[in-house]
Amino acid sequence: MKYALTLAVACSALFFACSDTEKLSGTATDTENMLTASAVTGTVTRTDGARAPAAAVRMSKIYSAKDKAVVPEFIEVKTDTLGVFAFDSAIADTFQIAVIDQDAEEISYLPRVVSGSRDLDTIKLEKAAFFESVMYYAEPDSPAVAVGSHFTVYMPGMPFAQSVFAGDSFKMMIPAGTWWFGFCPGDPQIVAKLQDKGIADSLIYRVWSMDSLEAKAGDTLNVGPFIWSTTSDVDSLMKQVPEEPENLSRIMGSVACGAGHPCAGVEVMAITDIYGFEFVGDSSEFVAQTVTDSTGRWWLPVPDSVPYDSFRVEYRLGDSVKTKMTGLSRYARYAEIKDLDNDTLNLGKASLTPQSGLISTIALVIDPRDSTQSSNCMVNSVVVGAKGTAHFVRTVTCNSLRIKDIPSGEQELLLYSGDTKVVSTLQAAETPLDEYVVTTFVNLPKGDMLEWQGMTYTPPTLPKSVK
């Protein structure tokens, strides 16, 4: 889906500094709580009628609709096991309430509640919409203040805000409808320093309007990327995020660790050379192209080329010394990305598991009809690897081989000539892959090495024109 993005500056002279919006006012516990006469209480139910436990309930003052750059401060409590919440007192005579149920992905927004009314007796949630994007920032050539990488994304005048790190993707639950979104530095001290340096509030608080777009319940509005900058020249700012970019087509996905929890800091690599034909040296290498954010999501530009009509993404969690867990996305076909036209292909969620590996030997068999020649140790270079991964090694027949840190589970092992001239000759002659690439399916154990008795290799027959 293609959207024209417009960064608008706020027209209000009243601004609140971005601040730590999650100011807790206690957490409602079960019904034995002793409540004062001035307490604000209520019950939250989900769309299926069940009570909503552990839902976040936020109370904020009401702000004028013209204050598009106001990041309202709010107090927050959680519902108890019966869906009941309680604030010690009202923040004002009239206030607004937002309820966010992350587990059910449901939400409610009450823009005006009068203290003492029965509007909160039962708050019925609705399916949430989602606002998803990536945020970057560009400082001027001589920045007055080092802004850092911590920013806040917020809905102006409403108690919906989320911390974001520059370069990270984010996904924010919002009510269905058409809204404004703001972006500003997340540290109030940074905001104050920018103001002290004479930078206008309209350049600190950048605001984007959905205009005619509508976020529908249950749907995800995927727009952007957005860029925050203190430049006063909106036109030059828009050149960095052009209305009609040449190519902002992307691929994305998410990664979960144990018990399905989002996994941050996972290294991500798109594998387009799924047969490993192009690696140089004795082994291929995992090269991280990005990492997952705090919600387990990642984004990458679409691959420049897909030589074998499909690609996949490999994940690795660990450090420079040791890999702890690995995983793979599904295969994606080239047809899925060739006509994206500035849209995004979601490869879905992958779950990481403890890595595996392979220990084996390669025996040379000149005549595939005569396996008794398996002791022949004539030197022939071969490549062995797991298709669609970054794990290939080049060795010689009769030597043992060891491949570590392969994603566990069923993998498609490949075996072919390690002589690049032989492979390129076969490819130039348009030889079918199955005539020179041997495929074997194996099930690699989680957290352990598969010790395989061995494979046999028969050198391919080259076209007569090059013999």
HELIX and SHEET records of a PDB file:
HELIX    1   1 PRO A  188  ASP A  196  1                                   9    
HELIX    2   2 ASP A  201  ILE A  204  1                                   4    
HELIX    3   3 VAL A  234  GLN A  240  1                                   7    
HELIX    4   4 GLY A  258  GLY A  260  5                                   3    
HELIX    5   5 TYR A  334  GLU A  336  5                                   3    
HELIX    6   6 SER A  371  SER A  375  5                                   5    
HELIX    7   7 THR A  420  ALA A  428  1                                   9    
HELIX    8   8 LEU A  433  GLU A  435  5                                   3    
HELIX    9   9 LYS A  464  VAL A  466  5                                   3    
SHEET    1   A 5 LEU A   7  VAL A   9  0                                        
SHEET    2   A 5 ARG A 206  SER A 209 -1                                        
SHEET    3   A 5 TRP A 180  PRO A 185 -1                                        
SHEET    4   A 5 HIS A 150  TYR A 154 -1                                        
SHEET    5   A 5 ALA A 161  PHE A 165 -1                                        
SHEET    1   B 6 GLU A  22  LEU A  24  0                                        
SHEET    2   B 6 PHE A  74  LYS A  78  1                                        
SHEET    3   B 6 ALA A  56  LYS A  61 -1                                        
SHEET    4   B 6 THR A  94  ASP A 101 -1                                        
SHEET    5   B 6 GLU A 106  VAL A 114 -1                                        
SHEET    6   B 6 GLU A 126  LYS A 127 -1                                        
SHEET    1   C 3 VAL A  84  PHE A  87  0                                        
SHEET    2   C 3 VAL A  40  THR A  45 -1                                        
SHEET    3   C 3 ILE A 123  LYS A 124  1                                        
SHEET    1   D 3 SER A 169  ILE A 174  0                                        
SHEET    2   D 3 ALA A 129  TYR A 137 -1                                        
SHEET    3   D 3 THR A 220  ASN A 222  1                                        
SHEET    1   E 3 SER A 169  ILE A 174  0                                        
SHEET    2   E 3 ALA A 129  TYR A 137 -1                                        
SHEET    3   E 3 PHE A 226  TRP A 228  1                                        
SHEET    1   F 3 ARG A 297  PRO A 301  0                                        
SHEET    2   F 3 ARG A 250  ALA A 256 -1                                        
SHEET    3   F 3 THR A 344  SER A 351  1                                        
SHEET    1   G 5 THR A 290  VAL A 291  0                                        
SHEET    2   G 5 GLU A 267  ILE A 271 -1                                        
SHEET    3   G 5 SER A 310  GLY A 318 -1                                        
SHEET    4   G 5 THR A 323  LEU A 328 -1                                        
SHEET    5   G 5 THR A 353  PRO A 354 -1                                        
SHEET    1   H 4 THR A 290  VAL A 291  0                                        
SHEET    2   H 4 GLU A 267  ILE A 271 -1                                        
SHEET    3   H 4 SER A 310  GLY A 318 -1                                        
SHEET    4   H 4 ALA A 332  ARG A 333 -1                                        
SHEET    1   I 3 SER A 400  ILE A 406  0                                        
SHEET    2   I 3 SER A 356  LEU A 364 -1                                        
SHEET    3   I 3 MET A 449  GLU A 451  1                                        
SHEET    1   J 3 SER A 400  ILE A 406  0                                        
SHEET    2   J 3 SER A 356  LEU A 364 -1                                        
SHEET    3   J 3 MET A 455  TYR A 457  1                                        
SHEET    1   K 4 PHE A 392  VAL A 396  0                                        
SHEET    2   K 4 SER A 381  ALA A 386 -1                                        
SHEET    3   K 4 GLY A 409  SER A 417 -1                                        
SHEET    4   K 4 VAL A 438  LEU A 444 -1                                        
END                                                                             
